[in-house]
Amino acid sequence: MFKLDLLENERTIALYRQSEAVLIKTVFAIFLLIYFPWYFLLKYDLAGTYVRLLLFWTVLVFIYAINKYILWLINCYIITNQRLVIVNYKSLFNKTVLETRISGILNVSFSSKGITSAMFSFGDVKVQAEGLTEPMILKNVSKPSQVKDFILNLRAKTARKNIPYAQ
């Protein structure tokens, strides 16, 4: 769905997306949305009467599940040797693409909040860049401290290449 046009002499170094653990709530909700109607209608022998409604409901829940999975899959954070690109889809037809030069990165930090993020080792990486009032946020990435270190190391390498020689 999203194609990143690379610049001259640019190559993709890393691609990140949200941790799989963020889908746990969605999977649990889908399980409940399917289980309870089927359970009660089968328990009280009403499934035959409401079979069409029950199947329609099940199809709707599966469409919801597929939509959530696709959105999780296509939201990504791309790091090239020249840019950091954040692709954020709110829905299949509503996307925001935010990018900055690696050399324009001023500060990188990370945060991990809650028991779920601590258990599954995911969190947010915040990248402050030149010209942006708000930080760029890589939400719910696995091992955020490693992602932060990777971006900082890449910025340092890029900065060393761009330093003019002293005369």
ZADOVO-462437 format. One record per residue (C-alpha): z, x, y. Coordinates in nm, 2 decimals. Layout:
(pt (Z; X; Y))
...
//
This chain:
(pt (0.00; 0.00; 0.00))
(pt (0.08; 0.28; 0.24))
(pt (-0.15; 0.58; 0.28))
(pt (-0.03; 0.88; 0.49))
(pt (-0.32; 1.06; 0.66))
(pt (-0.23; 1.42; 0.65))
(pt (-0.31; 1.64; 0.95))
(pt (-0.50; 1.97; 0.92))
(pt (-0.31; 2.23; 0.71))
(pt (-0.05; 1.97; 0.63))
(pt (0.09; 1.91; 0.28))
(pt (0.35; 1.67; 0.14))
(pt (0.67; 1.85; 0.04))
(pt (0.90; 1.57; -0.06))
(pt (0.91; 1.20; -0.10))
(pt (1.24; 1.01; -0.11))
(pt (1.33; 0.64; -0.14))
(pt (1.65; 0.44; -0.16))
(pt (1.87; 0.50; -0.47))
(pt (1.82; 0.27; -0.76))
(pt (2.18; 0.17; -0.72))
(pt (2.10; -0.04; -0.42))
(pt (1.92; -0.28; -0.66))
(pt (2.25; -0.36; -0.85))
(pt (2.34; -0.65; -0.62))
(pt (1.99; -0.79; -0.65))
(pt (1.99; -0.77; -1.03))
(pt (2.33; -0.93; -1.04))
(pt (2.22; -1.21; -0.81))
(pt (1.91; -1.27; -1.01))
(pt (2.11; -1.28; -1.33))
(pt (2.34; -1.55; -1.19))
(pt (2.05; -1.75; -1.04))
(pt (1.88; -1.76; -1.38))
(pt (2.19; -1.79; -1.61))
(pt (2.39; -2.07; -1.45))
(pt (2.11; -2.34; -1.43))
(pt (2.00; -2.27; -1.78))
(pt (2.35; -2.25; -1.91))
(pt (2.47; -2.58; -1.77))
(pt (2.15; -2.77; -1.84))
(pt (2.15; -2.65; -2.20))
(pt (2.52; -2.71; -2.24))
(pt (2.49; -3.08; -2.13))
(pt (2.16; -3.14; -2.31))
(pt (1.98; -3.20; -1.98))
(pt (1.72; -2.92; -2.02))
(pt (1.46; -3.16; -2.17))
(pt (1.49; -3.39; -1.86))
(pt (1.47; -3.11; -1.61))
(pt (1.25; -2.86; -1.79))
(pt (0.98; -2.85; -1.52))
(pt (1.24; -2.81; -1.25))
(pt (1.41; -2.54; -1.45))
(pt (1.09; -2.35; -1.52))
(pt (0.99; -2.38; -1.15))
(pt (1.33; -2.24; -1.05))
(pt (1.30; -1.95; -1.29))
(pt (0.95; -1.86; -1.17))
(pt (1.08; -1.87; -0.81))
(pt (1.36; -1.63; -0.90))
(pt (1.12; -1.40; -1.07))
(pt (0.90; -1.40; -0.77))
(pt (1.20; -1.31; -0.56))
(pt (1.29; -1.03; -0.80))
(pt (0.94; -0.89; -0.80))
(pt (0.93; -0.90; -0.41))
(pt (1.26; -0.72; -0.39))
(pt (1.15; -0.45; -0.63))
(pt (0.81; -0.40; -0.46))
(pt (0.99; -0.37; -0.12))
(pt (1.23; -0.11; -0.27))
(pt (0.93; 0.08; -0.42))
(pt (0.71; 0.09; -0.11))
(pt (0.99; 0.18; 0.14))
(pt (0.98; 0.56; 0.15))
(pt (1.07; 0.87; 0.34))
(pt (0.79; 1.14; 0.34))
(pt (0.85; 1.50; 0.44))
(pt (0.55; 1.72; 0.50))
(pt (0.55; 2.08; 0.62))
(pt (0.49; 1.94; 0.97))
(pt (0.64; 1.59; 0.99))
(pt (0.91; 1.35; 0.88))
(pt (0.77; 1.00; 0.82))
(pt (0.98; 0.69; 0.76))
(pt (0.79; 0.39; 0.62))
(pt (1.00; 0.07; 0.64))
(pt (0.87; -0.26; 0.51))
(pt (1.08; -0.57; 0.61))
(pt (0.83; -0.78; 0.41))
(pt (0.50; -0.71; 0.25))
(pt (0.32; -0.78; 0.58))
(pt (0.57; -0.64; 0.82))
(pt (0.61; -0.26; 0.83))
(pt (0.73; 0.00; 1.07))
(pt (0.63; 0.36; 1.05))
(pt (0.84; 0.62; 1.24))
(pt (0.76; 0.98; 1.24))
(pt (0.86; 1.30; 1.42))
(pt (0.76; 1.67; 1.40))
(pt (0.98; 1.89; 1.19))
(pt (1.01; 2.12; 1.49))
(pt (1.14; 1.83; 1.70))
(pt (1.44; 1.77; 1.49))
(pt (1.76; 1.84; 1.68))
(pt (2.04; 1.74; 1.44))
(pt (2.07; 1.61; 1.08))
(pt (2.39; 1.45; 0.94))
(pt (2.47; 1.22; 0.65))
(pt (2.73; 0.95; 0.57))
(pt (2.84; 0.79; 0.25))
(pt (3.04; 0.47; 0.28))
(pt (3.20; 0.25; 0.01))
(pt (3.30; 0.29; -0.35))
(pt (2.95; 0.21; -0.48))
(pt (2.79; 0.49; -0.27))
(pt (3.06; 0.73; -0.38))
(pt (3.02; 0.63; -0.75))
(pt (2.64; 0.66; -0.75))
(pt (2.62; 0.95; -0.50))
(pt (2.40; 0.79; -0.23))
(pt (2.42; 0.75; 0.14))
(pt (2.24; 0.76; 0.48))
(pt (2.08; 1.07; 0.63))
(pt (2.06; 1.05; 1.01))
(pt (1.80; 1.26; 1.19))
(pt (1.82; 1.30; 1.56))
(pt (1.48; 1.40; 1.71))
(pt (1.34; 1.48; 2.05))
(pt (1.23; 1.18; 2.24))
(pt (1.43; 0.93; 2.04))
(pt (1.74; 0.75; 2.17))
(pt (1.84; 0.63; 1.82))
(pt (1.85; 0.86; 1.52))
(pt (1.60; 0.81; 1.24))
(pt (1.79; 0.69; 0.93))
(pt (1.69; 0.76; 0.57))
(pt (1.89; 0.47; 0.42))
(pt (2.07; 0.49; 0.08))
(pt (1.90; 0.81; -0.05))
(pt (2.04; 0.98; -0.36))
(pt (2.24; 1.30; -0.29))
(pt (2.23; 1.27; 0.09))
(pt (2.40; 1.61; 0.14))
(pt (2.11; 1.78; -0.04))
(pt (1.85; 1.59; 0.16))
(pt (2.02; 1.69; 0.48))
(pt (2.03; 2.06; 0.38))
(pt (1.66; 2.03; 0.27))
(pt (1.56; 1.90; 0.61))
(pt (1.77; 2.16; 0.80))
(pt (1.62; 2.44; 0.59))
(pt (1.27; 2.32; 0.65))
(pt (1.34; 2.29; 1.03))
(pt (1.48; 2.65; 1.03))
(pt (1.17; 2.78; 0.85))
(pt (0.94; 2.59; 1.10))
(pt (1.14; 2.72; 1.40))
(pt (1.11; 3.08; 1.27))
(pt (0.73; 3.04; 1.25))
(pt (0.71; 2.90; 1.60))
(pt (0.92; 3.17; 1.78))
(pt (0.71; 3.39; 2.00))
(pt (0.76; 3.76; 1.95))
(pt (0.97; 3.94; 2.21))
(pt (0.79; 4.21; 2.40))
//
